Amino acid sequence: MSFIKSMQERYATKTYDRSRKIELNKIEELKEILRLSPSSINSQPWNFTFITNSETKNELAKVSFHNTEKIENCDALVVFHRINNIQDFEEGLAERLPEGAVGYYNNFLKQLSEDQKNVWFEKQVYLALGVFLSACAEMNIDSTPMEGIEHEKYDAILGSDDYSTVVAVAIGFRDKDDFNQPEKKAKSRKALNQVIKSI
């Protein structure tokens, strides 16, 4: 299947078939894909947690607003986190990045406020999210990105002190009766000439 076809067929899955499991080698591929995701100056201010344990998934489902059933029934939940300790992050830059990247950070980003830095970190996490959703589509794995979660409660459940939850993604396989499938409910996208400009 072509990548365009994969993207045409991907959608935010609303109902998962809890009996179907993703092959372990595909889960490992997704982990490696996240590790390889791009970030500004190769900063990688992130961490990703794959949750397949039913008890933990059910705990997180309870603090996920209208996303409860998706999390309970999906095969795995992937939580995307941004780094919390800015000082540790900045001290580690020189150890793993080339001089030019460190110089860019020091000249343009270091003077930002803590809140502004956290926004920048979160933007990097969303780059990884885009890569991840595209990879799932290409691998015929259904997914649901979710901001509708209680972030601080996620951090407490996962014991995450060094990182803060940004977004979560349920992954698995759609239920055959899911009403949101493109063949049942047409995708709503603007026309090409409304979103693309060529110069």
C-alpha positions as CSV (number, residue, x, y, z in Angstrom):
1,M,0.0,0.0,0.0
2,S,1.3,3.5,-0.8
3,F,2.0,6.0,2.0
4,I,-0.8,8.3,0.6
5,K,-3.2,5.4,0.8
6,S,-2.1,4.7,4.4
7,M,-2.8,8.3,5.3
8,Q,-6.2,8.3,3.5
9,E,-7.2,5.2,5.6
10,R,-5.9,6.4,9.0
11,Y,-8.3,8.1,11.3
12,A,-8.8,8.7,15.0
13,T,-10.1,5.3,16.1
14,K,-13.0,5.5,18.5
15,T,-13.6,1.8,19.2
16,Y,-10.9,-0.9,19.5
17,D,-11.1,-4.6,19.1
18,R,-9.6,-5.7,22.5
19,S,-9.0,-9.2,21.3
20,R,-6.4,-8.2,18.6
21,K,-2.8,-7.7,19.7
22,I,0.0,-5.8,17.9
23,E,3.0,-8.1,17.1
24,L,5.8,-7.6,19.6
25,N,8.3,-6.9,16.8
26,K,6.1,-4.0,15.6
27,I,6.0,-2.5,19.1
28,E,9.8,-2.7,19.1
29,E,9.8,-1.0,15.7
30,L,7.6,1.8,17.0
31,K,10.0,2.3,20.0
32,E,12.9,2.7,17.6
33,I,11.0,5.0,15.3
34,L,10.3,7.3,18.3
35,R,14.0,7.2,19.3
36,L,14.8,8.3,15.7
37,S,12.3,11.1,15.6
38,P,13.6,14.6,14.7
39,S,13.8,17.5,17.1
40,S,15.2,21.0,16.9
41,I,19.0,20.9,17.2
42,N,18.6,17.2,18.0
43,S,17.6,18.3,21.5
44,Q,15.3,15.3,22.3
45,P,13.8,16.7,25.4
46,W,11.4,13.8,25.8
47,N,10.6,10.4,27.1
48,F,8.0,7.8,25.9
49,T,6.2,5.2,28.0
50,F,4.5,2.1,26.4
51,I,1.8,0.7,28.6
52,T,0.3,-2.7,28.0
53,N,-0.3,-3.7,31.6
54,S,-4.1,-3.8,32.0
55,E,-4.1,-2.5,35.6
56,T,-2.1,0.5,34.7
57,K,-4.1,1.2,31.5
58,N,-7.3,1.0,33.5
59,E,-6.0,3.4,36.1
60,L,-5.1,5.9,33.4
61,A,-8.4,5.3,31.6
62,K,-10.2,6.7,34.7
63,V,-8.4,10.0,34.4
64,S,-8.9,10.4,30.7
65,F,-12.3,12.0,30.4
66,H,-14.2,10.8,27.4
67,N,-11.3,8.6,26.3
68,T,-11.8,5.9,28.9
69,E,-13.1,3.1,26.6
70,K,-10.4,3.7,24.0
71,I,-7.7,3.2,26.6
72,E,-9.4,0.2,28.2
73,N,-9.8,-1.6,24.9
74,C,-6.7,-0.6,22.9
75,D,-3.7,-2.9,22.9
76,A,-1.2,-0.4,24.2
77,L,-1.2,3.2,25.4
78,V,1.9,5.3,24.5
79,V,2.4,8.4,26.7
80,F,4.6,11.3,25.4
81,H,6.4,13.3,28.0
82,R,8.6,16.4,28.0
83,I,11.6,16.9,30.3
84,N,11.0,18.8,33.6
85,N,14.5,19.5,34.8
86,I,15.7,22.4,32.7
87,Q,19.1,22.6,34.4
88,D,19.8,18.9,33.8
89,F,18.8,19.3,30.2
90,E,21.0,22.3,29.6
91,E,24.0,20.8,31.4
92,G,23.7,17.6,29.2
93,L,23.6,19.5,25.9
94,A,27.3,20.0,25.6
95,E,28.0,16.3,26.3
96,R,25.9,15.1,23.3
97,L,25.5,17.9,20.8
98,P,28.0,19.6,18.5
99,E,29.2,23.0,19.3
100,G,27.0,24.8,16.8
101,A,23.8,23.3,18.3
102,V,24.9,24.2,21.8
103,G,25.7,27.7,20.6
104,Y,22.2,28.0,19.0
105,Y,20.5,27.0,22.2
106,N,22.7,29.3,24.3
107,N,22.2,32.3,22.0
108,F,18.5,32.0,21.2
109,L,16.8,29.7,23.8
110,K,18.6,29.8,27.1
111,Q,17.4,33.3,28.0
112,L,13.7,32.3,27.6
113,S,11.5,31.9,30.7
114,E,10.9,28.5,32.2
115,D,7.3,28.5,30.7
116,Q,8.7,29.5,27.3
117,K,11.2,26.7,27.4
118,N,8.6,24.2,28.4
119,V,6.5,25.3,25.3
120,W,9.6,24.7,23.1
121,F,10.1,21.3,24.7
122,E,6.4,20.4,24.0
123,K,6.8,21.5,20.3
124,Q,9.6,18.9,20.0
125,V,7.3,16.2,21.5
126,Y,4.7,17.0,18.8
127,L,7.3,16.4,16.1
128,A,7.7,12.9,17.5
129,L,3.9,12.5,17.7
130,G,3.6,13.3,14.0
131,V,6.2,10.7,13.1
132,F,4.6,8.2,15.4
133,L,1.1,8.6,13.9
134,S,2.5,8.3,10.4
135,A,4.5,5.2,11.3
136,C,1.4,3.6,12.8
137,A,-0.6,4.3,9.6
138,E,2.2,2.8,7.4
139,M,2.3,-0.3,9.6
140,N,-1.5,-0.8,9.5
141,I,-1.8,0.0,13.2
142,D,-4.8,2.1,14.3
143,S,-4.2,5.0,16.6
144,T,-6.0,7.7,18.6
145,P,-4.0,10.8,19.7
146,M,-5.5,12.2,23.0
147,E,-5.0,15.5,24.7
148,G,-8.2,14.9,26.7
149,I,-6.4,13.4,29.7
150,E,-5.6,14.6,33.2
151,H,-1.9,15.2,32.7
152,E,-0.8,15.6,36.4
153,K,-2.7,12.4,37.4
154,Y,-1.0,10.6,34.6
155,D,2.4,11.7,36.0
156,A,1.3,10.6,39.5
157,I,0.2,7.1,38.3
158,L,3.3,6.6,36.2
159,G,5.6,7.9,38.9
160,S,7.0,10.5,36.5
161,D,8.9,13.2,38.4
162,D,11.6,14.0,35.8
163,Y,9.1,14.3,32.9
164,S,5.6,15.8,32.4
165,T,2.9,14.2,30.3
166,V,2.1,16.1,27.1
167,V,-0.2,13.8,25.0
168,A,-1.1,10.1,24.9
169,V,-1.8,7.8,22.0
170,A,-4.0,4.6,22.1
171,I,-2.8,2.0,19.5
172,G,-4.3,-1.3,18.4
173,F,-6.8,-2.4,15.8
174,R,-10.2,-0.9,15.1
175,D,-13.4,-2.7,15.9
176,K,-15.1,-3.6,12.6
177,D,-18.2,-1.6,13.7
178,D,-16.3,1.6,14.6
179,F,-18.5,4.4,13.3
180,N,-15.6,6.7,12.7
181,Q,-13.9,4.6,10.0
182,P,-13.4,6.6,6.7
183,E,-15.7,4.2,4.8
184,K,-18.5,4.9,7.3
185,K,-17.8,8.6,7.9
186,A,-15.9,10.5,5.2
187,K,-12.8,12.4,6.3
188,S,-13.3,16.1,6.7
189,R,-10.3,17.8,5.1
190,K,-10.0,21.1,3.3
191,A,-9.3,21.1,-0.5
192,L,-5.7,21.0,-1.6
193,N,-5.8,24.5,-3.0
194,Q,-7.0,25.8,0.4
195,V,-4.1,24.5,2.4
196,I,-1.2,24.4,-0.1
197,K,0.4,27.4,-1.8
198,S,3.1,26.9,-4.5
199,I,5.5,29.7,-5.4
